[in-house]
Structure formats: C-alpha cells, structure tokens
C-alpha cells in the first residue's frame, strides 16, 4: 500500500520557503514519526511538503506521479486552508484515493471537518497506533470507521522521528543547507536538529488550554532518558549535529527528569549546545537545575513571559508574576543562558498602560531575542471561547490563526498603538546596547583570547 503524507505548512511564508527559519526550516515531527509507524505496518511511505513546492500545479503533478492509495494530511488551524486545498486537488486527481486527516485542528474542531466530502477518515488525537492499524485493516480488506478513535502510545515504543522523510524530499527541491534543519540562533551552529522528549502540558494558561488536553490528555507523558539519549546518539552518528533543540512545550517541569538527562547527556560524551522551553517560575524555583543544565550544554531558554502586568497574567491564568519574569532573566544572565522572550500584546481586557508595563519589563530584562505576537484566539482554548462570547474576534480566515504581529486579531485595541508598542518593545535602551557591545567585543577575557590567537597565527 502506497501512502503519501502531506505537510501543508505554507500559511506563513508560502511556497518555495525551505530553510527560512523555524516555520519553514524544521521537520514536522508528527508526520516524521507517523511515517516510521506506517512503514512498520508494511506500507510504502513518502512525503509532499508544500513548503518545498513552487505552486499548486506542481502539487497536482506530484500526486498524479506518485499514485498513492492513501493520503494523510496533518493539519493545524493555521494550515486548514492549504490542507483542504490539497485534499481538493487529491480528489480531482483520483477520487479513489483514501483521504485522511489528523493533527490539532481535526482533533479540536472535529465538527468543522467531519462533514467534508473531501475527507474519508479522521484520526483525532495521537495517531501512532490508530493510523498503522487502519493501514493493516485496509491491506487485509477490512473496513475502518470514518472517525477513528485515538490510542495513546507508549512513547518509548514509538519509533524515532524519520528526519530523512523530510530531508530527502527537501533535497529534491533544492534544499542546500549543510544542516538537517535550519539553525535559528548563533548559539546553535549547524548541523542542527530538533527532537521532542514528551507530550502535553500540566499548566492551565487560558490562551492554550484545554485544547492541548484534548490532544494529549491532562498529564505530561515523557520518554525515558535512555530513550532520548539513544535517539540523540543515532542523530549524532547520522548527521554529526553540532547543536539541537528540544521542541517540547515545557521541558523543565519535571525536575528529576531534567537532572537525570543532564547527567546522562554528559556521561554519553555529548557536548553539543541546546535550547529548550521553560517558564519563569520554574527557573526561579530551581536555580540549581538551571546551573546543571548550563553545565551540560544549555545555551538558551524560550520563555513565555507574556505580559508585564500581574493583572493580565492572572487573567490569562499564566501562574507567574512579573517579579518572577524579571528574576528568571537575572538567573539566565548569571549562567550565560540566552533568553528568547515570548510575549503578547493586545490581549483581551489589556489596557495601553498594561502594554507599556510589558515594554518596561522587557527593557529591564534585555532579552537576547524578541518573539512578539498580537494575541490570537486559538480554537479550543478558554480565551477563544471568551472572545467568541464577547464578540471580540476579528479573525475571518484560518490563515489568521498564525501568532504573527502583523494584524490585529481582536476588537478593542487601537492598531496604531499596537504597532508602536510592537516596535518599542524591541527597542533596546542605550545602556543595554552598550552592555551588549561590551559583552561581545570589549570584555578583557575576549580581548585576551583575540590577542593570543593573533600571536599564535604569527608564530
């Protein structure tokens, strides 16, 4: 049985966008794992990544050339439009192809997809068990229900993500980076890869939950440390990677797992730097863990600071306070950990003074990287329901579910002020700019290293 998986993630940068940062230069772990599971079921599997193609007509030609028996589309809310367009073309090429969808949007918004004539089968939740079982059933001549119930897999029994599924396809379309995935910060040099150690989130932020619980359940399930080390060992042997990133929602919520990983990582001879996501309150409460992670190779945290207003943080159920945001930044500086600051502007009920407070907080912490968003109401979240109840949403197309700060997503905010706040939030103060120049060029230890290198070359 021939299976073609489709990655429709062109909502951001569109066609011909390979290698352009996170959203166009990283693999899709869900499909990469699903491909390995489908092969274990006896299927032949390939991939069409829309980011690699020049246009829809090329996609049509690829579907006709590959002649799949089954097409599977993974769909986030922002990918709904290109995902459905892909299914429409598949139907036109050959109505006999079985069409399947899965991923966050079909799980959370089942009602939106279940009546579509373009879709034969829907796989809500995690598909590593249900999708291969459906393939086996079809190969034996059996029938599969339209909505296939999910089964939570044993994460240590799931095969590793097949990076080559994406890389081999990318290379066909001109991907020339000397890296399995596109590096995104100087601290993480190529070759660079991403991995996922666990699934789920125990926190209750209203802009996210309960959507994520519908997909992964209420608790975090994490692969064992030996299983993750084994995957990293395999990736090191295959790609000789120089850095990587954990793509988990919050790697650091399980202190004991993190400590065990850091020790095992060093014992296995790894020295490659890495980034991961964390939270301000975790960093403040676990400075010894932060120090251990830095010793093991941590070079940066992605942290959801979100707001510089305690009232707003309470409103969105973040579970943190502004003082923790500021203290977490101080701890990161202490251990040489880069700060990737995620924050939102234009939240429901947020005032202009509260946005100014967020700007003031950012100027105090001086993050290495700014990652701003205009608040976007995502389907399945409690804050999405709040926006619907109060008639706040300005979203008229699934394309607008991207967290980009290019359009106002809800009513009640002045667009000109939001654009000013966006620019001002990323403008460094003069003392911060001078401090950065000092750290980069003028610190005595760095000057001394340059002098030694210069004399060494002359000798």
C-alpha positions, 0 to 999 in steps of 0.5 A: 500500500502506497501512502503519501503524507502531506505537510501543508505548512505554507500559511506563513511564508508560502511556497518555495520557503525551505530553510527560512527559519523555524516555520519553514526550516524544521521537520514536522515531527508528527508526520516524521514519526507517523511515517516510521509507524506506517512503514512498520505496518508494511506500507510504502511511505513518502512525503509532499511538503508544500513548503518545498513546492513552487505552486499548486500545479506542481502539487497536482503533478506530484500526486498524479506521479506518485499514485498513492492509495492513501493520503494523510494530511496533518493539519493545524488551524493555521494550515486548514486552508492549504490542507483542504486545498490539497485534499481538493486537488487529491480528489480531482486527481483520483477520487479513489484515493483514501483521504485522511486527516489528523493533527490539532485542528481535526482533533479540536474542531472535529465538527468543522471537518467531519462533514467534508466530502473531501475527507474519508477518515479522521484520526483525532488525537495521537495517531501512532497506533490508530493510523498503522492499524487502519493501514493493516485493516485496509491491506487485509480488506477490512473496513475502518470507521470514518472517525477513528478513535485515538490510542495513546502510545507508549512513547518509548515504543514509538519509533524515532522521528524519520528526519530523512522523510523530510530531508530527502524530499527537501533535497529534491527541491533544492534544499542546500543547507549543510544542516538537517534543519535550519539553525535559528540562533548563533548559539546553535551552529549547524548541523542542527536538529530538533527532537521532542522528549514528551507530550502535553502540558500540566499548566492551565494558561487560558490562551492554550488550554484545554485544547492541548488536553484534548490532544494529549490528555491532562498529564505530561507523558515523557520518554525515558532518558535512555530513550532520548539519549539513544535517539540523540546518539543515532542523530549524532552518528547520522548527521554529526549535529553540532547543536539541537533543540528540544521542541517540547512545550515545557521541558523543565517541569519535571525536575528529576527528569531534567537532572537525570538527562543532564547527567546522562547527556554528559556521561554519553560524551555529548557536548553539543549546545541546546535550547529548550522551553521553560517558564519563569517560575520554574527557573526561579524555583530551581536555580540549581537545575538551571546551573546543571543544565548550563553545565551540560550544554544549555545555551538558551531558554524560550520563555513565555513571559507574556505580559508585564502586568500581574493583572493580565497574567492572572487573567490569562491564568499564566501562574507567574508574576512579573517579579518572577519574569524579571528574576528568571532573566537575572538567573539566565544572565548569571549562567550565560543562558540566552533568553528568547522572550515570548510575549503578547500584546493586545490581549483581551481586557489589556489596557495601553498602560498594561502594554507599556508595563510589558515594554518596561519589563522587557527593557529591564530584562534585555532579552537576547531575542524578541518573539512578539505576537498580537494575541490570537484566539486559538480554537479550543482554548478558554480565551477563544471561547471568551472572545467568541462570547464577547464578540471580540474576534476579528479573525475571518480566515484560518490563515489568521490563526498564525501568532504573527504581529502583523494584524490585529486579531481582536476588537478593542485595541487601537492598531496604531498603538499596537504597532508602536508598542510592537516596535518599542518593545524591541527597542533596546535602551542605550545602556543595554546596547552598550552592555551588549557591545561590551559583552561581545567585543570589549570584555578583557577575557575576549580581548585576551583570547583575540590577542593570543590567537593573533600571536599564535597565527604569527608564530 
